[in-house]
Amino acid sequence: MDGFKISASGVLAGDWDSASRAPAKDLARGGLAPWQVRMLNAHIDANLDSDIRVEDLAALVRLSVSHFGRAFKQSFGRSPHAHVIAERIARAQVLMLETAEPLAQIALDVGLSDQSHLSRLFRQATGDTPFAWRRARWSPVGAGVTVQ
């Protein structure tokens, strides 16, 4: 019985030997499960060009909206809204470098209402306007445009 007490107290204290999995205190607490993170990333990536509501994201991973918000922030380090905006800005940056599309079209392609919406959010995120950022980095060859 003493062996059981020592063993049980070791488990409760988180003292695991190296052959077992990590103690609970080393694991992230209160975040999303890996399958939920994968599902959310895939859904957000596939739907950046449309409205992405927190309610829909929560339903996708079978959580209440309030619990989802807390768990999402624990896992991603920012709110769902901030994450979606950051993903939209990142996609806009890729499109600005890889295409010759006008900024107004890129704004629509990443789910923003218009070019001014893109400009405001882009400047908050990068410190530059989309036009200035693109001009400093864009090359016609990289965007598949032939110059004659």
PyMOL commands that place a pseudoatom at each C-alpha (Angstrom):
pseudoatom trace, name=CA, resn=MET, resi=1, chain=A, elem=C, hetatm=0, pos=[0.000, 0.000, 0.000]
pseudoatom trace, name=CA, resn=ASP, resi=2, chain=A, elem=C, hetatm=0, pos=[2.896, 2.363, 0.684]
pseudoatom trace, name=CA, resn=GLY, resi=3, chain=A, elem=C, hetatm=0, pos=[4.109, 1.834, -2.870]
pseudoatom trace, name=CA, resn=PHE, resi=4, chain=A, elem=C, hetatm=0, pos=[0.696, 2.897, -4.141]
pseudoatom trace, name=CA, resn=LYS, resi=5, chain=A, elem=C, hetatm=0, pos=[0.733, 6.061, -2.012]
pseudoatom trace, name=CA, resn=ILE, resi=6, chain=A, elem=C, hetatm=0, pos=[4.148, 7.015, -3.309]
pseudoatom trace, name=CA, resn=SER, resi=7, chain=A, elem=C, hetatm=0, pos=[3.120, 6.237, -6.881]
pseudoatom trace, name=CA, resn=ALA, resi=8, chain=A, elem=C, hetatm=0, pos=[-0.187, 8.086, -6.608]
pseudoatom trace, name=CA, resn=SER, resi=9, chain=A, elem=C, hetatm=0, pos=[1.408, 11.096, -4.944]
pseudoatom trace, name=CA, resn=GLY, resi=10, chain=A, elem=C, hetatm=0, pos=[4.042, 11.185, -7.688]
pseudoatom trace, name=CA, resn=VAL, resi=11, chain=A, elem=C, hetatm=0, pos=[1.314, 11.227, -10.321]
pseudoatom trace, name=CA, resn=LEU, resi=12, chain=A, elem=C, hetatm=0, pos=[-0.625, 13.916, -8.482]
pseudoatom trace, name=CA, resn=ALA, resi=13, chain=A, elem=C, hetatm=0, pos=[2.487, 16.034, -8.066]
pseudoatom trace, name=CA, resn=GLY, resi=14, chain=A, elem=C, hetatm=0, pos=[3.355, 15.624, -11.744]
pseudoatom trace, name=CA, resn=ASP, resi=15, chain=A, elem=C, hetatm=0, pos=[6.575, 13.675, -11.089]
pseudoatom trace, name=CA, resn=TRP, resi=16, chain=A, elem=C, hetatm=0, pos=[6.613, 11.360, -14.091]
pseudoatom trace, name=CA, resn=ASP, resi=17, chain=A, elem=C, hetatm=0, pos=[9.547, 9.321, -15.227]
pseudoatom trace, name=CA, resn=SER, resi=18, chain=A, elem=C, hetatm=0, pos=[11.131, 9.994, -18.606]
pseudoatom trace, name=CA, resn=ALA, resi=19, chain=A, elem=C, hetatm=0, pos=[9.444, 6.983, -20.219]
pseudoatom trace, name=CA, resn=SER, resi=20, chain=A, elem=C, hetatm=0, pos=[5.937, 8.397, -19.717]
pseudoatom trace, name=CA, resn=ARG, resi=21, chain=A, elem=C, hetatm=0, pos=[4.335, 11.402, -21.309]
pseudoatom trace, name=CA, resn=ALA, resi=22, chain=A, elem=C, hetatm=0, pos=[4.929, 14.936, -20.044]
pseudoatom trace, name=CA, resn=PRO, resi=23, chain=A, elem=C, hetatm=0, pos=[3.357, 15.999, -16.777]
pseudoatom trace, name=CA, resn=ALA, resi=24, chain=A, elem=C, hetatm=0, pos=[0.124, 17.962, -16.984]
pseudoatom trace, name=CA, resn=LYS, resi=25, chain=A, elem=C, hetatm=0, pos=[1.769, 21.177, -15.772]
pseudoatom trace, name=CA, resn=ASP, resi=26, chain=A, elem=C, hetatm=0, pos=[3.835, 21.319, -19.002]
pseudoatom trace, name=CA, resn=LEU, resi=27, chain=A, elem=C, hetatm=0, pos=[0.782, 21.121, -21.262]
pseudoatom trace, name=CA, resn=ALA, resi=28, chain=A, elem=C, hetatm=0, pos=[-1.152, 24.199, -22.389]
pseudoatom trace, name=CA, resn=ARG, resi=29, chain=A, elem=C, hetatm=0, pos=[-4.275, 24.464, -20.289]
pseudoatom trace, name=CA, resn=GLY, resi=30, chain=A, elem=C, hetatm=0, pos=[-7.601, 25.723, -21.526]
pseudoatom trace, name=CA, resn=GLY, resi=31, chain=A, elem=C, hetatm=0, pos=[-6.703, 25.959, -25.204]
pseudoatom trace, name=CA, resn=LEU, resi=32, chain=A, elem=C, hetatm=0, pos=[-8.085, 24.215, -28.240]
pseudoatom trace, name=CA, resn=ALA, resi=33, chain=A, elem=C, hetatm=0, pos=[-7.339, 20.621, -29.136]
pseudoatom trace, name=CA, resn=PRO, resi=34, chain=A, elem=C, hetatm=0, pos=[-4.990, 20.057, -32.079]
pseudoatom trace, name=CA, resn=TRP, resi=35, chain=A, elem=C, hetatm=0, pos=[-7.844, 18.849, -34.298]
pseudoatom trace, name=CA, resn=GLN, resi=36, chain=A, elem=C, hetatm=0, pos=[-9.754, 22.042, -33.516]
pseudoatom trace, name=CA, resn=VAL, resi=37, chain=A, elem=C, hetatm=0, pos=[-6.751, 24.220, -34.422]
pseudoatom trace, name=CA, resn=ARG, resi=38, chain=A, elem=C, hetatm=0, pos=[-6.314, 22.361, -37.723]
pseudoatom trace, name=CA, resn=MET, resi=39, chain=A, elem=C, hetatm=0, pos=[-10.010, 22.625, -38.544]
pseudoatom trace, name=CA, resn=LEU, resi=40, chain=A, elem=C, hetatm=0, pos=[-10.113, 26.353, -37.729]
pseudoatom trace, name=CA, resn=ASN, resi=41, chain=A, elem=C, hetatm=0, pos=[-6.982, 27.116, -39.767]
pseudoatom trace, name=CA, resn=ALA, resi=42, chain=A, elem=C, hetatm=0, pos=[-8.381, 25.242, -42.762]
pseudoatom trace, name=CA, resn=HIS, resi=43, chain=A, elem=C, hetatm=0, pos=[-11.780, 26.931, -42.482]
pseudoatom trace, name=CA, resn=ILE, resi=44, chain=A, elem=C, hetatm=0, pos=[-10.336, 30.420, -42.101]
pseudoatom trace, name=CA, resn=ASP, resi=45, chain=A, elem=C, hetatm=0, pos=[-7.913, 29.896, -44.992]
pseudoatom trace, name=CA, resn=ALA, resi=46, chain=A, elem=C, hetatm=0, pos=[-10.667, 28.571, -47.269]
pseudoatom trace, name=CA, resn=ASN, resi=47, chain=A, elem=C, hetatm=0, pos=[-13.110, 31.355, -46.413]
pseudoatom trace, name=CA, resn=LEU, resi=48, chain=A, elem=C, hetatm=0, pos=[-10.992, 34.510, -46.197]
pseudoatom trace, name=CA, resn=ASP, resi=49, chain=A, elem=C, hetatm=0, pos=[-12.900, 36.002, -49.115]
pseudoatom trace, name=CA, resn=SER, resi=50, chain=A, elem=C, hetatm=0, pos=[-16.220, 35.900, -47.245]
pseudoatom trace, name=CA, resn=ASP, resi=51, chain=A, elem=C, hetatm=0, pos=[-17.637, 36.780, -43.846]
pseudoatom trace, name=CA, resn=ILE, resi=52, chain=A, elem=C, hetatm=0, pos=[-16.204, 34.685, -41.017]
pseudoatom trace, name=CA, resn=ARG, resi=53, chain=A, elem=C, hetatm=0, pos=[-18.310, 34.926, -37.897]
pseudoatom trace, name=CA, resn=VAL, resi=54, chain=A, elem=C, hetatm=0, pos=[-17.126, 33.896, -34.445]
pseudoatom trace, name=CA, resn=GLU, resi=55, chain=A, elem=C, hetatm=0, pos=[-20.404, 32.020, -33.964]
pseudoatom trace, name=CA, resn=ASP, resi=56, chain=A, elem=C, hetatm=0, pos=[-19.663, 29.887, -37.029]
pseudoatom trace, name=CA, resn=LEU, resi=57, chain=A, elem=C, hetatm=0, pos=[-16.103, 29.165, -35.875]
pseudoatom trace, name=CA, resn=ALA, resi=58, chain=A, elem=C, hetatm=0, pos=[-17.347, 28.143, -32.428]
pseudoatom trace, name=CA, resn=ALA, resi=59, chain=A, elem=C, hetatm=0, pos=[-19.964, 25.840, -33.944]
pseudoatom trace, name=CA, resn=LEU, resi=60, chain=A, elem=C, hetatm=0, pos=[-17.335, 24.312, -36.220]
pseudoatom trace, name=CA, resn=VAL, resi=61, chain=A, elem=C, hetatm=0, pos=[-15.341, 23.094, -33.203]
pseudoatom trace, name=CA, resn=ARG, resi=62, chain=A, elem=C, hetatm=0, pos=[-18.421, 22.363, -31.067]
pseudoatom trace, name=CA, resn=LEU, resi=63, chain=A, elem=C, hetatm=0, pos=[-17.900, 25.007, -28.374]
pseudoatom trace, name=CA, resn=SER, resi=64, chain=A, elem=C, hetatm=0, pos=[-20.029, 27.788, -26.960]
pseudoatom trace, name=CA, resn=VAL, resi=65, chain=A, elem=C, hetatm=0, pos=[-19.084, 31.243, -28.225]
pseudoatom trace, name=CA, resn=SER, resi=66, chain=A, elem=C, hetatm=0, pos=[-17.781, 32.413, -24.845]
pseudoatom trace, name=CA, resn=HIS, resi=67, chain=A, elem=C, hetatm=0, pos=[-15.705, 29.297, -24.195]
pseudoatom trace, name=CA, resn=PHE, resi=68, chain=A, elem=C, hetatm=0, pos=[-14.459, 29.359, -27.785]
pseudoatom trace, name=CA, resn=GLY, resi=69, chain=A, elem=C, hetatm=0, pos=[-13.207, 32.933, -27.430]
pseudoatom trace, name=CA, resn=ARG, resi=70, chain=A, elem=C, hetatm=0, pos=[-11.168, 32.081, -24.341]
pseudoatom trace, name=CA, resn=ALA, resi=71, chain=A, elem=C, hetatm=0, pos=[-9.805, 28.830, -25.777]
pseudoatom trace, name=CA, resn=PHE, resi=72, chain=A, elem=C, hetatm=0, pos=[-8.963, 30.472, -29.109]
pseudoatom trace, name=CA, resn=LYS, resi=73, chain=A, elem=C, hetatm=0, pos=[-7.009, 33.241, -27.423]
pseudoatom trace, name=CA, resn=GLN, resi=74, chain=A, elem=C, hetatm=0, pos=[-5.152, 30.682, -25.299]
pseudoatom trace, name=CA, resn=SER, resi=75, chain=A, elem=C, hetatm=0, pos=[-4.163, 28.710, -28.407]
pseudoatom trace, name=CA, resn=PHE, resi=76, chain=A, elem=C, hetatm=0, pos=[-3.498, 31.507, -30.910]
pseudoatom trace, name=CA, resn=GLY, resi=77, chain=A, elem=C, hetatm=0, pos=[-2.452, 34.352, -28.614]
pseudoatom trace, name=CA, resn=ARG, resi=78, chain=A, elem=C, hetatm=0, pos=[-5.054, 36.749, -30.020]
pseudoatom trace, name=CA, resn=SER, resi=79, chain=A, elem=C, hetatm=0, pos=[-8.808, 37.023, -30.404]
pseudoatom trace, name=CA, resn=PRO, resi=80, chain=A, elem=C, hetatm=0, pos=[-10.574, 35.274, -33.300]
pseudoatom trace, name=CA, resn=HIS, resi=81, chain=A, elem=C, hetatm=0, pos=[-11.307, 38.641, -34.937]
pseudoatom trace, name=CA, resn=ALA, resi=82, chain=A, elem=C, hetatm=0, pos=[-7.684, 39.788, -34.664]
pseudoatom trace, name=CA, resn=HIS, resi=83, chain=A, elem=C, hetatm=0, pos=[-6.510, 36.448, -36.070]
pseudoatom trace, name=CA, resn=VAL, resi=84, chain=A, elem=C, hetatm=0, pos=[-8.824, 36.639, -39.075]
pseudoatom trace, name=CA, resn=ILE, resi=85, chain=A, elem=C, hetatm=0, pos=[-7.725, 40.221, -39.788]
pseudoatom trace, name=CA, resn=ALA, resi=86, chain=A, elem=C, hetatm=0, pos=[-4.054, 39.194, -39.555]
pseudoatom trace, name=CA, resn=GLU, resi=87, chain=A, elem=C, hetatm=0, pos=[-4.685, 36.296, -41.949]
pseudoatom trace, name=CA, resn=ARG, resi=88, chain=A, elem=C, hetatm=0, pos=[-6.444, 38.644, -44.383]
pseudoatom trace, name=CA, resn=ILE, resi=89, chain=A, elem=C, hetatm=0, pos=[-3.529, 41.074, -44.284]
pseudoatom trace, name=CA, resn=ALA, resi=90, chain=A, elem=C, hetatm=0, pos=[-1.057, 38.218, -44.848]
pseudoatom trace, name=CA, resn=ARG, resi=91, chain=A, elem=C, hetatm=0, pos=[-3.084, 36.957, -47.838]
pseudoatom trace, name=CA, resn=ALA, resi=92, chain=A, elem=C, hetatm=0, pos=[-3.276, 40.515, -49.207]
pseudoatom trace, name=CA, resn=GLN, resi=93, chain=A, elem=C, hetatm=0, pos=[0.516, 40.786, -48.970]
pseudoatom trace, name=CA, resn=VAL, resi=94, chain=A, elem=C, hetatm=0, pos=[0.927, 37.575, -50.962]
pseudoatom trace, name=CA, resn=LEU, resi=95, chain=A, elem=C, hetatm=0, pos=[-1.536, 38.773, -53.601]
pseudoatom trace, name=CA, resn=MET, resi=96, chain=A, elem=C, hetatm=0, pos=[0.172, 42.151, -53.835]
pseudoatom trace, name=CA, resn=LEU, resi=97, chain=A, elem=C, hetatm=0, pos=[3.495, 40.454, -54.541]
pseudoatom trace, name=CA, resn=GLU, resi=98, chain=A, elem=C, hetatm=0, pos=[2.262, 37.691, -56.841]
pseudoatom trace, name=CA, resn=THR, resi=99, chain=A, elem=C, hetatm=0, pos=[-0.354, 39.493, -58.944]
pseudoatom trace, name=CA, resn=ALA, resi=100, chain=A, elem=C, hetatm=0, pos=[-0.817, 42.803, -60.695]
pseudoatom trace, name=CA, resn=GLU, resi=101, chain=A, elem=C, hetatm=0, pos=[-4.404, 43.077, -59.440]
pseudoatom trace, name=CA, resn=PRO, resi=102, chain=A, elem=C, hetatm=0, pos=[-5.505, 46.513, -58.287]
pseudoatom trace, name=CA, resn=LEU, resi=103, chain=A, elem=C, hetatm=0, pos=[-5.662, 47.034, -54.530]
pseudoatom trace, name=CA, resn=ALA, resi=104, chain=A, elem=C, hetatm=0, pos=[-9.444, 47.389, -54.658]
pseudoatom trace, name=CA, resn=GLN, resi=105, chain=A, elem=C, hetatm=0, pos=[-9.739, 43.880, -56.120]
pseudoatom trace, name=CA, resn=ILE, resi=106, chain=A, elem=C, hetatm=0, pos=[-7.265, 42.459, -53.613]
pseudoatom trace, name=CA, resn=ALA, resi=107, chain=A, elem=C, hetatm=0, pos=[-9.347, 43.964, -50.804]
pseudoatom trace, name=CA, resn=LEU, resi=108, chain=A, elem=C, hetatm=0, pos=[-12.418, 42.133, -52.089]
pseudoatom trace, name=CA, resn=ASP, resi=109, chain=A, elem=C, hetatm=0, pos=[-10.437, 38.912, -52.611]
pseudoatom trace, name=CA, resn=VAL, resi=110, chain=A, elem=C, hetatm=0, pos=[-9.450, 38.844, -48.932]
pseudoatom trace, name=CA, resn=GLY, resi=111, chain=A, elem=C, hetatm=0, pos=[-12.948, 39.566, -47.631]
pseudoatom trace, name=CA, resn=LEU, resi=112, chain=A, elem=C, hetatm=0, pos=[-12.647, 43.283, -46.903]
pseudoatom trace, name=CA, resn=SER, resi=113, chain=A, elem=C, hetatm=0, pos=[-15.354, 45.709, -47.976]
pseudoatom trace, name=CA, resn=ASP, resi=114, chain=A, elem=C, hetatm=0, pos=[-13.225, 48.048, -50.087]
pseudoatom trace, name=CA, resn=GLN, resi=115, chain=A, elem=C, hetatm=0, pos=[-9.759, 49.467, -50.677]
pseudoatom trace, name=CA, resn=SER, resi=116, chain=A, elem=C, hetatm=0, pos=[-10.010, 51.996, -47.848]
pseudoatom trace, name=CA, resn=HIS, resi=117, chain=A, elem=C, hetatm=0, pos=[-10.816, 49.187, -45.411]
pseudoatom trace, name=CA, resn=LEU, resi=118, chain=A, elem=C, hetatm=0, pos=[-7.710, 47.328, -46.624]
pseudoatom trace, name=CA, resn=SER, resi=119, chain=A, elem=C, hetatm=0, pos=[-5.608, 50.489, -46.365]
pseudoatom trace, name=CA, resn=ARG, resi=120, chain=A, elem=C, hetatm=0, pos=[-6.685, 51.235, -42.802]
pseudoatom trace, name=CA, resn=LEU, resi=121, chain=A, elem=C, hetatm=0, pos=[-6.117, 47.700, -41.512]
pseudoatom trace, name=CA, resn=PHE, resi=122, chain=A, elem=C, hetatm=0, pos=[-2.910, 47.251, -43.516]
pseudoatom trace, name=CA, resn=ARG, resi=123, chain=A, elem=C, hetatm=0, pos=[-1.403, 50.453, -42.164]
pseudoatom trace, name=CA, resn=GLN, resi=124, chain=A, elem=C, hetatm=0, pos=[-2.294, 49.462, -38.598]
pseudoatom trace, name=CA, resn=ALA, resi=125, chain=A, elem=C, hetatm=0, pos=[-0.586, 46.098, -39.093]
pseudoatom trace, name=CA, resn=THR, resi=126, chain=A, elem=C, hetatm=0, pos=[2.519, 47.122, -41.046]
pseudoatom trace, name=CA, resn=GLY, resi=127, chain=A, elem=C, hetatm=0, pos=[2.955, 50.857, -40.629]
pseudoatom trace, name=CA, resn=ASP, resi=128, chain=A, elem=C, hetatm=0, pos=[2.817, 51.346, -44.411]
pseudoatom trace, name=CA, resn=THR, resi=129, chain=A, elem=C, hetatm=0, pos=[-0.015, 51.869, -46.854]
pseudoatom trace, name=CA, resn=PRO, resi=130, chain=A, elem=C, hetatm=0, pos=[-0.622, 48.916, -49.195]
pseudoatom trace, name=CA, resn=PHE, resi=131, chain=A, elem=C, hetatm=0, pos=[0.537, 51.010, -52.169]
pseudoatom trace, name=CA, resn=ALA, resi=132, chain=A, elem=C, hetatm=0, pos=[3.831, 51.997, -50.510]
pseudoatom trace, name=CA, resn=TRP, resi=133, chain=A, elem=C, hetatm=0, pos=[4.426, 48.457, -49.242]
pseudoatom trace, name=CA, resn=ARG, resi=134, chain=A, elem=C, hetatm=0, pos=[3.780, 46.975, -52.680]
pseudoatom trace, name=CA, resn=ARG, resi=135, chain=A, elem=C, hetatm=0, pos=[5.882, 49.571, -54.504]
pseudoatom trace, name=CA, resn=ALA, resi=136, chain=A, elem=C, hetatm=0, pos=[8.868, 48.836, -52.233]
pseudoatom trace, name=CA, resn=ARG, resi=137, chain=A, elem=C, hetatm=0, pos=[8.669, 45.052, -52.770]
pseudoatom trace, name=CA, resn=TRP, resi=138, chain=A, elem=C, hetatm=0, pos=[6.850, 44.262, -56.014]
pseudoatom trace, name=CA, resn=SER, resi=139, chain=A, elem=C, hetatm=0, pos=[8.541, 43.212, -59.214]
pseudoatom trace, name=CA, resn=PRO, resi=140, chain=A, elem=C, hetatm=0, pos=[6.682, 42.705, -62.526]
pseudoatom trace, name=CA, resn=VAL, resi=141, chain=A, elem=C, hetatm=0, pos=[8.589, 39.479, -63.159]
pseudoatom trace, name=CA, resn=GLY, resi=142, chain=A, elem=C, hetatm=0, pos=[7.572, 38.016, -59.778]
pseudoatom trace, name=CA, resn=ALA, resi=143, chain=A, elem=C, hetatm=0, pos=[3.935, 38.823, -60.511]
pseudoatom trace, name=CA, resn=GLY, resi=144, chain=A, elem=C, hetatm=0, pos=[4.041, 37.129, -63.919]
pseudoatom trace, name=CA, resn=VAL, resi=145, chain=A, elem=C, hetatm=0, pos=[3.781, 40.411, -65.835]
pseudoatom trace, name=CA, resn=THR, resi=146, chain=A, elem=C, hetatm=0, pos=[5.867, 40.745, -68.975]
pseudoatom trace, name=CA, resn=VAL, resi=147, chain=A, elem=C, hetatm=0, pos=[7.448, 44.142, -69.510]
pseudoatom trace, name=CA, resn=GLN, resi=148, chain=A, elem=C, hetatm=0, pos=[7.943, 45.223, -73.124]
for i in range(1, 148): cmd.bond("trace and resi %d" % i, "trace and resi %d" % (i + 1))
show_as sticks, trace
zoom trace
